[in-house]
Amino acid sequence: MNTDLLKKIESRCEEVGDCLEWQGHVSAGGSPRMYHDGKMQSARKLMLKAHGKPCDVPPKHKLVCTCENHRCVNADHIAIVPLAKFVRERLVANTNHQIRAAKIAKARRKSAKLTAD
């Protein structure tokens, strides 16, 4: 276990329930990032590395947070899953949510009436 790296990561986190919520830089995609060894790296990968767990993501796999808190860097909540499983479970669910939100927005537009004001 790399205690120096662990302290560096935890100093930028806040405990929220079981999660260690990242308070530092977040990439455009919403992934926690930090400078380490002179370059920008994934805070989740570094957390796994600090705990001595495997952090190399094989081809056709993705590093995900099982608690669905996009800012969480708790090593117990991080998993490497096959990309097909990620797409099936997460993206399809999010798409359904987006479709539902679009239907609600469309229904609201229909009920809106323009006035002279």
Buried (B, 14 or more C-beta within 10 A) or exposed (E): EEEEBBEBBBEBBEEEEEBBBBEBEBEEEEBBBBEBEEEEBBBBBBBBBBBEBEBEBEEEBBBBBEBEBEBBBBBBBBBBBEEEEBEEEBEEEEEEEEEEEEEEEEEEEEEEEEEEE
